[in-house]
Amino acid sequence: MSNLNTQLDRAQLDAEKMHPREPRQQGAIPMWVADMDFPAAEPIRASLLKRMEQPSYGYTGKTARYYDAVTDWMKRRHQWDTKAEWITTTPGVVTAMGFAVRAVISPGEKVVYQPPVYPPFKRMIEQNGGIAVPSPIKLVDGQFQMDFDDLEAQLRDPEVKLFFLCNPHNPVGRVWTREELAKIGELCLKHQVKIFSDDIHHDIVLSGSTYTPIASLSPDISGITITATSPSKTFSIPGFKMGNIFIENKALRQAFRSVVESTGVSDIDIGAIEATIAAYNEGETWFNEVLQYIEANNALVDQFIADKLPQLTTFPLEGTYLKWIDCRALGLNGKELEGFMLEQANIWFSEGYTFGEEGAGFERMNLGTQRSNVEETLARLERALQARG
Ligand SMILES: Cc1ncc(COP(=O)(O)O)c(C=O)c1O
């Protein structure tokens, strides 16, 4: 068994999540950024130490050792056959979003995305010359769903050249089904729109759901798709900057690579290379334990809220370790809810309104943390809600 209950002193280690950006966050329990608190898998630590012991830190390339580790993982874990030549590495998935926008659209063209969603989606579209067109996710009978009628209405616009998919979806926690993905593929093919699929959370899939890479559905869909993955979320190693971007279509891959090259940040460093290889080749046992731990955290939150906090609503978590909590019954707007959580409950969540106006009234809670932190958060919530009456 791994030491998942061990609390590292992350403030001493300069962890981003531990450092308040404003006075109200001081002393509030940090349950915000998608960053696990677990000590990383021992084989990753051992492999990094072994490599760093060699005082040779010159330019380092990716060899078959690297590509085999990545493609074997995709095959073993997700039954997706990929080839080394499809992969371009980038120092992260957000970086790849910007590269994809520049590779696919001309300035002033449109990109459709689905809020509420990870804030850099909109930002990277706009900061790279695109017009971000929302097609919001809807809550239908207690489940978040895509609105395919609205989506098609947006994709039909000839100025729309790219669609940003998030699978699994941060923050609503859906793992899109084959049927939903096939429908997206069909619409994008029909309207000649390319797909950027941010699959960074693809391994974090809870029991009952199955992750499908949209590119695996058919050669035609693969031909229009850029799939962004990384071992960073899965293995709690996002401090290394890494991303594996899969593009089967050669022309699309060349377009993407020429943008990457134009920025001068075309490769990842020794630490990212070694950590990726160790994670994919030797980290699976650790990850399976983490997944069970997250599943138990999720069950605890659902049960506690159902039993004791009737003002709040949760949804079945299919993927990601991020719990999307509906607090709208409290009758507070986004900023008021933020104030309540920071000042009354002393909890630092990711604020729903930062994911787009559709997220106002929601909070996003990180479940990739020790059980004691989840329990403490729930206790603080209960006290603050009781005091509110
Ligand atoms: C959906 C999604 N994409 C990308 C990222 C960040 O990716 P990176 O650190 O590789 O840029 C996150 C981090 O929370 C995320 O949730």
The ligand as an SDF file (V2000), in Angstrom:
LIG
                    3D

 16 16  0  0  0  0  0  0  0  0999 V2000
   -9.0270   20.3180  -18.2590 C   0  0  0  0  0  0  0  0  0  0  0  0
   -7.6390   20.7640  -17.9310 C   0  0  0  0  0  0  0  0  0  0  0  0
   -6.7620   21.0030  -18.9210 N   0  0  0  0  0  0  0  0  0  0  0  0
   -5.4980   21.3990  -18.6710 C   0  0  0  0  0  0  0  0  0  0  0  0
   -5.0580   21.5860  -17.3670 C   0  0  0  0  0  0  0  0  0  0  0  0
   -3.6550   22.0550  -17.0990 C   0  0  0  0  0  0  0  0  0  0  0  0
   -2.7640   21.4850  -17.9660 O   0  0  0  0  0  0  0  0  0  0  0  0
   -1.2260   21.8410  -17.9570 P   0  0  0  0  0  0  0  0  0  0  0  0
   -0.8050   22.0190  -16.5410 O   0  0  0  0  0  0  0  0  0  0  0  0
   -0.6150   20.6390  -18.6010 O   0  0  0  0  0  0  0  0  0  0  0  0
   -1.0620   23.0540  -18.7900 O   0  0  0  0  0  0  0  0  0  0  0  0
   -5.9380   21.3550  -16.3110 C   0  0  0  0  0  0  0  0  0  0  0  0
   -5.4970   21.5970  -14.9240 C   0  0  0  0  0  0  0  0  0  0  0  0
   -6.2570   21.6780  -14.0110 O   0  0  0  0  0  0  0  0  0  0  0  0
   -7.2460   20.9220  -16.5940 C   0  0  0  0  0  0  0  0  0  0  0  0
   -8.1110   20.6600  -15.6150 O   0  0  0  0  0  0  0  0  0  0  0  0
  1  2  1  0
  2  3  1  0
  2 15  2  0
  3  4  2  0
  4  5  1  0
  5  6  1  0
  5 12  2  0
  6  7  1  0
  7  8  1  0
  8  9  2  0
  8 10  1  0
  8 11  1  0
 12 13  1  0
 12 15  1  0
 13 14  2  0
 15 16  1  0
M  END
$$$$
